Amino acid sequence: MEVSIFVSVVAIIILLFLSAFFSGSETALTAASKFLLHAKEKEGNRLATIVNKIRDKKDRMIGALLLGNNLVNILASALATSVLIKVFGDAGVVYATLVMTMMVLVFAEVLPKTYALHHAESMSMRIAPVMRVVIFIFAPITEAVTWIVRLCLKFVGVDISRVGAGSHLELLRGVIDMHHGPEEETQEQRAMLRSILDLADVDVEEIMVHRRNVTMIDADQNIKKIIEDVLESSFTRLPLWKNKQDNIIGVIHVRLLLAEMSKSAGDISKISLENIVMAPRFIPETTHLYDQLQAFRDNKEHFAIVVDEYGSFMGVVTLEDILEEIVGEIDDEHDETVDGVCYSTEGTYLVDGAVTIRDLNREFEWGLPDDEYNTLAGLIIHEAQTIPDEGQSFSFFGFRMDIVKRQRNQITQIRITPSELKKDIES
């Protein structure tokens, strides 16, 4: 009798170890970072390759783990009940329930899963070869169980075969949002990574230089005046128009102008306008930044004219504009340091109406929507359904927005108060 009890106790301990193995393996294989394992696989790590292959068939993996876990838990509980009934009689059932519940909970569930959660990648690679064998052995049973589960779910109107894996882009955005580190440095990294993902969704009209801010050259001027205007400008490429500004006939390149001036030995009268003008490239305002970036690279160009559906001139976009969407503002010796945002010591922001929502979200990690409008003034007009007067205040998307200045029909300056400071002011 004592020998049989001893053997049963040893068997229970072994079964608890197996239960801990299955529980920890489940946590490790599901919690391990897909990206880290993919990187290790590319580096030639054989164990990472096995883990990735196991995770590719999640139904079979989960089925084998749950089958093994339940099998050893039930067997251990049955043995414990048998042993304790022999020792304590009918009361052994109660003792077995209490003891095995505590043993399974602590040593076969919480302990291994806690360890696996903190060492997911390393543990998943260590147990991968064993799990591959276990999954292969249990495959017929798990396939049958999976078929029964799918059939039952389908019977109640749930077809899991139509459930998608989700958007990889949204997964990437979630990973970017979870990126932590030194605050300022990490914020810049998050903004840069988000901007790269947004290139395929943002139109050039959202980042272009609007026509009212574009330096343009009138082709009807004499060549001397044209050269003076070009040299006074801080830009290397300037649109050339004739008769009306919507009629863009070319783009003057400063490099070509300097080359012509060198050839003419300073005699401006010998310079021909045709020799310093490049053919303009027109693009629709709905062109995505990613497509335009590829076009700039393929055509070896840095400058494009943006037009609307009627062919009217809307503005210009450059390669630098697109790059700034990724890395932030790139200031050179000719740039004016005017970003249109002034931060006050009270925690409020004085913002020009023409500042884009994208720039504000990027700089301060705000969540203002920009689907229906590009600028802060556009947001206020869209939400208020009117052009507000100076002194009016609005509360949109967790911010208080006070109209500071208005010129004719344009909102030129707004004071923004974030929600946290807004609550303090109101209280």
Wavefront OBJ file of the C-alpha trace (Angstrom):
o trace
v 0.000 0.000 0.000
v 2.717 2.445 0.991
v 4.679 1.681 -2.184
v 1.645 2.383 -4.378
v 1.018 5.656 -2.542
v 4.674 6.657 -3.005
v 4.525 5.869 -6.720
v 1.301 7.862 -7.064
v 2.828 10.871 -5.280
v 5.875 10.753 -7.587
v 3.546 10.500 -10.596
v 1.544 13.515 -9.361
v 4.741 15.569 -9.033
v 5.808 14.601 -12.560
v 2.371 15.479 -13.899
v 2.523 18.875 -12.179
v 5.873 19.511 -13.853
v 4.318 18.615 -17.204
v 1.374 20.903 -16.453
v 3.797 23.726 -15.672
v 5.602 23.004 -18.948
v 2.407 23.228 -20.995
v 1.193 26.371 -19.177
v 4.527 28.142 -19.504
v 4.872 27.075 -23.141
v 1.465 28.488 -23.977
v 2.362 31.882 -22.490
v 5.848 31.939 -24.025
v 4.689 31.041 -27.537
v 1.822 33.534 -27.525
v 3.647 36.412 -25.786
v 6.948 36.213 -27.676
v 7.534 39.206 -29.941
v 6.844 38.383 -33.563
v 9.253 41.083 -34.684
v 12.165 39.940 -32.500
v 11.733 36.327 -33.570
v 11.541 37.369 -37.215
v 14.784 39.332 -36.817
v 16.490 36.347 -35.166
v 15.296 34.059 -37.933
v 16.825 36.381 -40.526
v 20.081 36.224 -38.573
v 20.034 32.440 -39.011
v 18.729 31.360 -35.599
v 17.352 27.827 -36.135
v 15.232 27.828 -32.958
v 13.555 31.111 -33.919
v 12.658 29.535 -37.257
v 10.989 26.603 -35.472
v 9.020 28.978 -33.204
v 7.782 30.978 -36.186
v 6.679 27.821 -37.990
v 4.807 26.650 -34.889
v 3.080 30.029 -34.530
v 2.050 30.007 -38.192
v -0.471 27.272 -37.301
v -1.964 28.730 -34.143
v -5.032 26.458 -34.071
v -2.855 23.355 -33.966
v -0.466 24.912 -31.421
v -3.184 26.026 -28.995
v -5.039 22.748 -29.391
v -1.958 20.666 -28.530
v -1.071 22.858 -25.532
v -4.579 22.788 -24.090
v -4.931 19.075 -24.729
v -1.662 18.298 -22.980
v -2.380 20.667 -20.106
v -5.862 19.332 -19.427
v -4.717 15.750 -19.793
v -1.996 15.977 -17.138
v -4.100 18.160 -14.803
v -7.030 15.748 -14.838
v -4.757 12.735 -14.423
v -2.908 14.395 -11.513
v -6.204 15.294 -9.819
v -7.520 11.750 -10.270
v -4.371 10.246 -8.763
v -4.441 12.697 -5.842
v -8.069 11.897 -5.166
v -7.330 8.173 -5.239
v -4.381 8.531 -2.825
v -6.198 10.759 -0.333
v -9.302 8.579 -0.328
v -7.089 5.635 0.663
v -5.579 7.701 3.490
v -8.584 9.725 4.745
v -11.595 7.860 3.380
v -14.436 9.812 1.776
v -13.052 13.085 3.174
v -10.102 12.582 0.838
v -12.204 13.969 -2.024
v -12.409 17.340 -0.280
v -8.717 17.301 0.657
v -7.729 16.331 -2.889
v -9.786 19.190 -4.347
v -8.236 21.777 -2.028
v -4.657 20.509 -2.311
v -4.660 20.027 -6.081
v -6.354 23.366 -6.699
v -3.624 25.128 -4.722
v -0.811 23.064 -6.269
v -2.034 23.539 -9.841
v -2.762 27.238 -9.330
v 0.626 28.106 -7.809
v 3.097 25.665 -9.357
v 1.427 24.721 -12.652
v -0.192 28.023 -13.664
v 0.909 31.258 -11.987
v 4.591 30.410 -11.454
v 5.419 29.096 -14.984
v 3.283 31.714 -16.733
v 4.880 34.551 -14.766
v 8.335 33.315 -15.697
v 7.338 32.783 -19.337
v 5.827 36.255 -19.563
v 9.139 37.856 -18.570
v 11.311 35.535 -20.690
v 8.972 34.888 -23.607
v 11.479 34.938 -26.478
v 14.225 32.889 -24.816
v 11.807 30.337 -23.351
v 9.844 29.937 -26.585
v 13.062 29.064 -28.431
v 14.164 26.601 -25.724
v 10.904 24.664 -25.726
v 10.313 24.878 -29.509
v 11.928 21.511 -30.463
v 9.918 19.653 -27.806
v 6.697 21.439 -28.702
v 7.163 20.574 -32.365
v 7.169 16.864 -31.413
v 4.179 17.255 -29.047
v 2.159 19.086 -31.705
v 2.959 16.366 -34.241
v 1.848 13.604 -31.853
v -1.381 15.381 -30.870
v -2.137 16.566 -34.433
v -4.927 14.050 -35.229
v -6.781 14.817 -32.006
v -6.331 18.605 -32.236
v -7.513 18.603 -35.867
v -10.645 16.718 -34.835
v -11.231 19.108 -31.918
v -10.716 22.136 -34.171
v -13.208 20.760 -36.689
v -15.808 20.215 -33.950
v -15.243 23.734 -32.566
v -15.606 25.348 -36.010
v -18.761 23.328 -36.650
v -20.306 24.383 -33.324
v -19.451 28.031 -33.870
v -20.812 27.935 -37.390
v -24.026 26.409 -36.049
v -24.565 29.547 -33.897
v -23.667 31.873 -36.778
v -19.955 32.465 -36.145
v -17.664 31.640 -39.078
v -14.085 32.081 -37.822
v -12.672 31.326 -41.275
v -13.779 34.822 -42.310
v -12.066 36.556 -39.435
v -9.142 38.547 -40.815
v -5.746 38.769 -39.241
v -6.076 42.522 -38.865
v -4.195 45.385 -40.419
v -0.440 45.098 -40.252
v -0.247 48.886 -40.515
v -2.440 49.298 -37.452
v -0.267 46.783 -35.631
v 2.789 48.832 -36.541
v 1.116 52.022 -35.349
v 0.360 50.355 -32.038
v 3.980 49.279 -31.658
v 5.125 52.828 -32.446
v 2.777 54.275 -29.808
v 4.211 51.867 -27.230
v 7.788 52.937 -27.996
v 9.260 54.524 -24.858
v 12.522 56.211 -23.977
v 13.914 59.718 -23.346
v 10.837 61.918 -23.803
v 12.009 64.419 -26.431
v 14.055 61.913 -28.431
v 11.311 59.270 -28.317
v 8.631 61.763 -29.355
v 10.669 62.680 -32.431
v 11.192 59.022 -33.300
v 7.477 58.243 -32.926
v 6.558 61.240 -35.095
v 9.049 60.200 -37.784
v 7.858 56.591 -37.890
v 4.185 57.616 -37.992
v 4.919 60.015 -40.854
v 6.533 57.254 -42.909
v 3.399 55.111 -42.525
v 1.184 58.075 -43.458
v 2.938 58.834 -46.768
v 0.523 56.627 -48.711
v -2.539 58.317 -47.133
v -1.603 62.017 -47.261
v -2.299 64.102 -50.385
v 0.147 66.719 -51.657
v -2.454 69.436 -51.099
v -1.980 68.956 -47.354
v 1.713 69.870 -47.420
v 2.099 72.021 -50.547
v 3.065 75.680 -50.456
v -0.193 77.484 -51.233
v -0.245 79.707 -54.325
v -0.556 82.875 -52.238
v 2.821 82.066 -50.660
v 4.581 81.023 -53.869
v 7.147 83.407 -55.393
v 6.336 83.571 -59.094
v 7.841 85.309 -62.122
v 5.847 87.189 -64.786
v 7.106 86.214 -68.246
v 5.939 89.551 -69.701
v 8.600 91.454 -67.745
v 11.863 92.362 -69.412
v 14.778 90.001 -68.904
v 16.577 92.395 -66.564
v 13.600 92.560 -64.190
v 13.157 88.780 -64.345
v 16.805 88.203 -63.399
v 16.560 90.690 -60.521
v 13.447 88.972 -59.172
v 15.063 85.547 -59.432
v 18.272 86.602 -57.690
v 16.362 88.384 -54.921
v 14.438 85.194 -54.176
v 15.770 82.565 -51.765
v 14.441 79.731 -53.957
v 16.268 77.815 -56.673
v 13.156 77.072 -58.760
v 10.396 79.568 -59.494
v 7.212 79.108 -61.575
v 6.985 81.314 -64.678
v 3.518 82.520 -65.716
v 2.132 84.420 -68.679
v -1.053 86.518 -68.953
v -2.488 85.048 -65.742
v -1.007 83.147 -62.794
v -2.970 79.990 -63.589
v -1.099 79.799 -66.888
v 2.235 78.327 -65.793
v 4.515 78.047 -68.839
v 7.716 76.897 -67.171
v 9.998 76.810 -64.144
v 13.058 79.057 -63.914
v 16.093 77.288 -62.427
v 18.733 79.486 -60.798
v 21.502 77.111 -61.874
v 20.548 77.520 -65.540
v 20.365 81.292 -65.072
v 23.850 81.468 -63.565
v 25.205 79.307 -66.391
v 23.686 81.679 -68.985
v 25.040 84.724 -67.165
v 28.503 83.146 -67.234
v 28.235 82.462 -70.974
v 27.066 86.017 -71.719
v 29.996 87.518 -69.780
v 27.636 89.719 -67.814
v 25.729 91.046 -70.868
v 22.120 90.476 -69.757
v 20.745 91.334 -73.195
v 22.299 88.138 -74.569
v 20.393 85.919 -72.139
v 17.437 84.104 -73.649
v 14.481 83.298 -71.381
v 14.024 79.914 -73.078
v 17.522 78.847 -71.976
v 16.831 79.286 -68.273
v 13.358 77.729 -68.188
v 12.529 74.055 -67.605
v 9.285 72.387 -68.639
v 6.819 72.368 -65.719
v 5.546 69.109 -64.277
v 1.903 69.289 -63.222
v 0.401 66.922 -60.669
v -3.156 66.689 -59.271
v -3.747 67.855 -55.723
v -4.955 64.366 -54.780
v -1.570 62.728 -55.470
v -0.359 60.770 -52.441
v 2.982 61.716 -50.952
v 4.357 58.209 -51.401
v 3.529 58.238 -55.120
v 5.017 61.704 -55.560
v 8.173 60.736 -53.692
v 8.593 57.831 -56.095
v 7.923 60.139 -59.057
v 10.570 62.622 -57.879
v 13.063 59.794 -57.570
v 12.223 58.170 -60.916
v 12.220 61.456 -62.865
v 15.207 62.910 -60.974
v 13.151 66.018 -60.160
v 12.638 68.069 -57.006
v 9.757 70.372 -57.945
v 6.148 70.024 -59.143
v 3.196 72.317 -59.821
v -0.021 71.301 -58.032
v -3.326 71.838 -59.873
v -6.944 71.058 -59.045
v -9.434 69.081 -61.124
v -10.069 72.138 -63.323
v -6.387 72.701 -64.010
v -6.183 75.792 -61.808
v -2.876 76.495 -60.083
v -3.048 75.499 -56.402
v 0.553 75.635 -55.213
v 3.908 73.887 -55.442
v 5.427 70.863 -53.743
v 9.105 69.979 -53.514
v 11.130 66.965 -52.513
v 12.144 68.870 -49.378
v 8.477 69.314 -48.422
v 7.942 65.543 -48.499
v 11.158 64.813 -46.611
v 10.119 67.335 -43.947
v 6.946 65.325 -43.464
v 9.170 62.475 -42.319
v 12.028 64.111 -40.424
v 10.464 67.448 -39.444
v 11.449 70.932 -40.515
v 14.762 71.192 -42.384
v 15.995 74.749 -41.994
v 18.821 76.083 -44.123
v 20.558 79.464 -44.117
v 17.760 81.005 -46.207
v 14.799 79.663 -44.239
v 12.854 81.944 -41.961
v 12.295 80.466 -38.532
v 8.570 81.106 -38.411
v 6.573 78.063 -37.411
v 3.370 79.896 -36.533
v 3.186 78.500 -32.988
v 4.087 80.429 -29.848
v 4.003 78.702 -26.452
v 3.127 80.814 -23.425
v 4.209 80.261 -19.829
v 0.559 79.750 -18.868
v 0.505 76.523 -20.899
v -1.510 77.874 -23.842
v -0.477 78.061 -27.492
v -0.866 81.043 -29.819
v -1.223 79.515 -33.280
v -1.536 81.029 -36.751
v -4.688 79.923 -38.541
v -2.660 78.641 -41.502
v -0.677 76.142 -39.411
v -1.573 72.624 -40.514
v -3.220 70.095 -38.232
v -0.554 67.558 -39.195
v 2.211 69.848 -37.943
v 0.435 70.377 -34.619
v -0.233 66.667 -34.127
v 3.353 65.861 -35.002
v 4.911 68.507 -32.768
v 2.747 68.052 -29.664
v 1.322 64.529 -30.194
v -2.229 65.852 -30.228
v -5.033 63.861 -31.811
v -6.824 66.554 -33.817
v -8.591 65.088 -36.890
v -7.514 66.292 -40.328
v -9.776 64.345 -42.684
v -11.988 67.253 -43.743
v -9.508 70.135 -43.477
v -5.784 70.855 -43.465
v -5.316 73.895 -41.236
v -6.365 74.872 -37.727
v -8.565 77.645 -39.143
v -10.210 75.063 -41.401
v -10.959 72.847 -38.412
v -12.678 75.665 -36.510
v -14.736 76.799 -39.509
v -15.756 73.223 -40.312
v -16.801 72.409 -36.749
v -18.446 75.782 -36.027
v -20.217 75.817 -39.420
v -19.508 79.549 -39.612
v -16.639 82.028 -39.766
v -16.335 83.129 -36.118
v -15.597 86.644 -34.906
v -12.717 87.765 -32.737
v -13.273 86.896 -29.084
v -15.429 83.838 -29.733
v -14.454 80.605 -27.998
v -15.067 76.979 -28.890
v -14.386 73.578 -27.326
v -13.382 70.956 -29.857
v -11.754 67.539 -29.320
v -10.602 68.288 -25.774
v -9.224 71.778 -26.537
v -10.497 75.274 -25.925
v -9.943 77.481 -28.981
v -10.229 81.274 -28.676
v -10.306 83.409 -31.801
v -7.658 86.109 -31.296
v -7.458 87.697 -34.761
v -9.537 87.651 -37.908
v -8.825 89.441 -41.192
v -11.788 89.640 -43.515
v -12.923 86.019 -43.909
v -9.719 84.466 -42.614
v -8.991 83.353 -39.067
v -5.381 84.407 -38.623
v -4.631 83.660 -34.958
v -6.050 81.258 -32.379
v -5.221 80.606 -28.758
v -5.366 76.893 -27.910
v -5.771 75.621 -24.350
v -5.298 71.862 -23.803
v -7.975 70.003 -21.853
v -5.907 69.698 -18.637
v -5.280 73.435 -18.372
v -8.825 74.159 -19.516
v -10.202 72.286 -16.477
v -7.914 74.223 -14.137
v -9.054 77.561 -15.614
v -12.745 76.674 -15.356
v -12.398 75.469 -11.764
l 1 2 3 4 5 6 7 8 9 10 11 12 13 14 15 16 17 18 19 20 21 22 23 24 25 26 27 28 29 30 31 32 33 34 35 36 37 38 39 40 41 42 43 44 45 46 47 48 49 50 51 52 53 54 55 56 57 58 59 60 61 62 63 64 65 66 67 68 69 70 71 72 73 74 75 76 77 78 79 80 81 82 83 84 85 86 87 88 89 90 91 92 93 94 95 96 97 98 99 100 101 102 103 104 105 106 107 108 109 110 111 112 113 114 115 116 117 118 119 120 121 122 123 124 125 126 127 128 129 130 131 132 133 134 135 136 137 138 139 140 141 142 143 144 145 146 147 148 149 150 151 152 153 154 155 156 157 158 159 160 161 162 163 164 165 166 167 168 169 170 171 172 173 174 175 176 177 178 179 180 181 182 183 184 185 186 187 188 189 190 191 192 193 194 195 196 197 198 199 200 201 202 203 204 205 206 207 208 209 210 211 212 213 214 215 216 217 218 219 220 221 222 223 224 225 226 227 228 229 230 231 232 233 234 235 236 237 238 239 240 241 242 243 244 245 246 247 248 249 250 251 252 253 254 255 256 257 258 259 260 261 262 263 264 265 266 267 268 269 270 271 272 273 274 275 276 277 278 279 280 281 282 283 284 285 286 287 288 289 290 291 292 293 294 295 296 297 298 299 300 301 302 303 304 305 306 307 308 309 310 311 312 313 314 315 316 317 318 319 320 321 322 323 324 325 326 327 328 329 330 331 332 333 334 335 336 337 338 339 340 341 342 343 344 345 346 347 348 349 350 351 352 353 354 355 356 357 358 359 360 361 362 363 364 365 366 367 368 369 370 371 372 373 374 375 376 377 378 379 380 381 382 383 384 385 386 387 388 389 390 391 392 393 394 395 396 397 398 399 400 401 402 403 404 405 406 407 408 409 410 411 412 413 414 415 416 417 418 419 420 421 422 423 424 425 426 427
